[in-house]
Amino acid sequence: MFGVTILGNNSAVPAHDRHPTAQAVTIAGEVLLLDCGEGTQLQIKNYHVKRSRITRIFISHLHGDHYFGLIGLLSSMALINRNTPLHLYGPAALKELIDLQLHVSDSVLPYELIFHPLSGAATLVQGSKYRIDVFPVEHRIECYGFLIRENHAPRKIDPEKTSSFEIPHAYYEKLQWGADYQTKDGRIIKNENLTTPGKKNLSYAYCADTLYTDSFLPYINHVDLLYHESTYLDDFEQQARSRFHSTARQAAMTAGKAKAGRLLLGHFSSKFKEVQLFEQQAREVFPYTDLSQEGVTYLV
């Protein structure tokens, strides 16, 4: 399963039964945590996310509503005797914060915490089953978005055809990645004569707190599922700009420009008790829009 479970969809403070930002992405049997606002570990428990399957945590930026729950989660993992390595990605200063908190509490983690500082656009993970890229967004402080993509081979072996040309199994992986085959007598067998199109590699983009901008469009082009912050409604567009946030309509405009498959809205301001109007304003621009709802898993 490739899905996104919303643990928190509110902005700065918990309000209206909404919690600060956190998401659990399930892919290839692993759980990737995107941001870790206050109360995240309680939400993990409430929505039955398996902590033991969390292999990587990504912190977009160092505003408290995106990481204040992190030290609690790391400490709880220690108390339940986690012993598998955990990868943590975030702005460089995050390591100083974690080290200080562990130092003043005289705490030692029983598992290896491997920190990866973020610095500009890059590929963070290139595995056999998925790939994760990071890209900068435009916020008041250093802030990043993440793109998670499946990494299946793009071609599927046609057994009858490969058998007819007596192609060894050891060459199948190259065929799956698009290679042609050269026979012993020098003939070239084109890949399309040996394979069929494989499963599409699906993608999810998480655009953290950001001003409305086209600057990161190249990184999210044609993404299947796009999460974009939508802190404010239309009437607060000027306030959104001054605070380096976006409106729901602006999030929809970004989704349209990116030719995204679907859009998820989140990071709602606590000004608004009801959030249905966010969806309404966004759908006027991009019809394939949904509100992110805590506890719901959205399949990519």
Secondary structure, DSSP 8 states (H G I E B T S, - for coil): --EEEEEE-BSSS-BTTB-BSEEEEEETTEEEEEEE-TTHHHHHHHTT--GGGEEEEE----SGGGTTTHHHHHHHHHHTT--S-EEEEEETHHHHHHHHHHHHTT---SS-EEEEEE-SSEEEEE-SSEEEEEEE---SS--EEEEEEE---SEEE-HHHHHHTT--GGGHHHHHTT--EE-TTS-EE-GGGTEEE-----EEEEE-S--S-STTHHHHTT-SEEEEE--B-GGGHHHHHHTT--BHHHHHHHHHHHT-SEEEEE-B-TT-S--HHHHHHHHTT-SSEEE--TT-EEE-
